[in-house]
Amino acid sequence: MLKLHKRLELVKKLIHEDYPNATFLHIGPVGSGKTTFLMHLLYERLKEGFKCVYVCVKNSPKTFMWRMKKRNMDVEPYVKNGRLIIVDYLSPKAGIPPDSSEVGSKIVRLNNPTPTELSIMSNKLRGSDIEFIYVDSLSDIFMDFGFAETRKLLDIVIPRIRETCIGAFVLDKGVLDEMTENYIRSRFDGIVEYKVEESPFGIERYIRMFRFTLAKIDTRWHKLIIEPYGIRIE
């Protein structure tokens, strides 16, 4: 469940993505809450009846669904009814055999997990009534294929997403050198930043909308509190 301070209307817009078709880059250090935030964002979209795509790059679909269920967000019914399309990038690369279960049979498994095939897959999805696409994460694609191939992917996929829906991509801070990271940032309409700070009470996480080219925004940092079954932004 997503909980907000009642005064944070701009953060509410960020969370509910009340914007025109656009692409967002979620960037921050490992452990800053990027994936957890997007998991909750995805679940909110599904509950509202939207059709979504989740591209599993960092985790297998089985691990992704287990993590969702652990946070009290069971997505299996949405996979079964076609509201959630899971694209499996990791399993073929890792040599994990196909899942023959009812849910496993619904998963779109890439035969050859490369940026080129991801691009082809995105083209096939253009005719669908998809509202949101989430990719977690770009970091692994960069490490597997390097800047040139990943750049080609973004140059093709980002315009396609803008034509039809909203896209969110995750990138770990520090994976790329500063010049490359700045270039990647420039490709997206919006940049959502995360940071982690030490405090006397332990680790504290923060989130902000750093830039959005399509609307005036609040760029202040807000505390991101991750709870067992939800998140809060204050």
N, C-alpha and C positions, 0 to 999 in steps of 0.2 A: 504494500500500500504506500502511496506517495502522500506525504503530509507536508503542508507549507505554512509558514507564518502568514497570517491573514493579510499583511500589508505587501507581500511580495508578488504583486500582480505581474511584473515583468518576468520573474522567475517562473510563474505559472505559465506564461506564454512559452517560455523555453521548454518546460516539461511537456506541455501538451502540443508543442510544435504548431502553434496556430499561425502559420506563415504560408506564403505561396510555395509552390514546388521549389525545393532547395536542397542543397547538400551540406552536411555538417561534418566537421572533423572534431572528434573528441580526443583531446591529447593531454597527457599527464604522466607522471612517473608510475611505475609498477606499484600496485597496491593502493592507488589513489581513489578507486571506486568507479572507474570508467565502465567496466563490464557490468558491475552490479547496477549502476544507474540505468544502463541500456536494457538490462533484463527487465527491470521494473517498467521502463518506458514501453517496451514491447508488450508486456502483459496488459498494461493500461489500454494500449491500442486494440489488442485482441478482445478485451472485455467490451470495448465500445463498438465492436462489430467490424473493424477494419481487417482487410486482408494484408498480411505481412510476409516478408521474406527474411529469414535469418541465415546468413552464410557462416557456417562453422569452419573457421580457419584455425583457431587456437585450440579448440576442444572438439572432440567427436560429438555427433548428435546425441549419443547416449549420455555422455558426460554433461552436455548442455542441459538436456531434459532433467537429469538427476539434480543438477544445481538449481534449476528452476523449481522443481518439486520440493527440494529441501527448504526453499524460502516460501513455501506454501503457494506456489504458482505453477499448477499442473497444466502444461501446454499440450499434453497428449490428445485431449479431446479436440483441440484446434487443428492439430496435425491430421487427425482422422477425418474431420469435416472439411478440410481443405482451406481453412482460414489462415493457417500457418504453413508456409512452404519452407522446409529446412533444406538448404543446399550443403552437401557434405564435401568439403574441400580436403579435410584432414585425413579421413580414413583410407582412401586409395593411396595417398602419399605414404602413410604409416603402415600399409599392408594389412589393415584391419578388414576382415571379410564382410560382405554385405549382411545386413540384418534382415532375416527372413520373416520377422514378426509382422503383424498388421500395421503397426506404426512404421517399422523399418521399410516396408514396401512403399510407403508414401514419400520417403526421403529421396531428394534428387541427388544422386551420387555422380560426381564428376569422374569420368573414366580416366582422364589425364589431367591431374590438378595443376594447371598452369594459368598464368594471367590471360593467355589467349582463350582458353576454354571458359574461363570466368566471363570474358567478354562475350563469347558466343552465347553462353547461358543467359546473360543479361538481355541480349537481343531477343531471345526466345520468349522472355517474360514480358516484353514490351506490350504484347497484345492482351495481357491479363489485367484485371481490375485491381492491381496492387497499389496500396496506399503508402506503404513504408518498407524500406529495405535497410537492413542492418548488417554490417560487415565487421566481424571481430576475429582477427584484427589485421590491419595493414602491416603491422610490424613483422609478422611471420612471412608475409608475401615478399616484403623487402629483403628479408634475410635469406629467403629461398632463391629469389630470382634477380635481386639487385635493382638498382634505380631505373635503368633504361627500360626493362620489361614492365616494371610496376608503373612507371610513368605512362607507358603506352596504354596500359589497362585503364588508368584514371582518365586519360585523354578521351577514351572511347566511352567509358561507363558513366562518368559524371554528366555529360550532356544528355545521355539517354534517361538518366534518373530525373533530371530537371524537366524533361518533356512530360513526364507522367506522374511522378510521386515525390516523396521526401526520402532522402538517404542519410544514414549516419555511419561513419567509419571511425574505428578506434585506432589510435597510434600511440605507442609507448614513447614517452619523452626520453631522448638520449639515444635512440636507435640510429638516427640519422645525424650527419654533421649539420651545423647551423645553416649553411647555405642551402643544402638540400631540403631541410625541414621548412625553411622559409618559402621555398618554391612550392612544396606540397601544400602548405597553408594557403598560398595564393590561389590554388585551384578550387577552393571551397567557398561557398557563400557565407558560411558561418563557422566560427571557431569556438568550441567550448573547451575551456581549460580547467584542469584539476591540479591541486597541489596538496602536499602533506606536510604538516608541521608537528614538531614535538612540543608537548606542553606538560606541566606538572601532573596532568590527568591522563597522559598517554598520547597516542597519535590522534591528531585532529585533521580531518579532510575538508577541503574547500572546493567550491565550484563557481565558475563565472562564465558568462558569455563575453568573450574577449572581442569578437568582431562579428557583425552581421551586415552584409551589404544591402539588404533589402528593406531594412527598417531601423529606426532609431532604437537603441537598446540601453540598458543599464549594465555597465561593465564592472560593477563592484563585486567583490568576492563575498560568497555566502557559505555558511557552514553546511557541510554535507554529512549527515549523521546516518550511518548504516546500522539498522537494527536487525534482529533475527528474522523478522518477517516483513520488513519494510524499510523505507528510507525517509528521512526528514531533511528539509532544506530550511535553514533559518537565516 
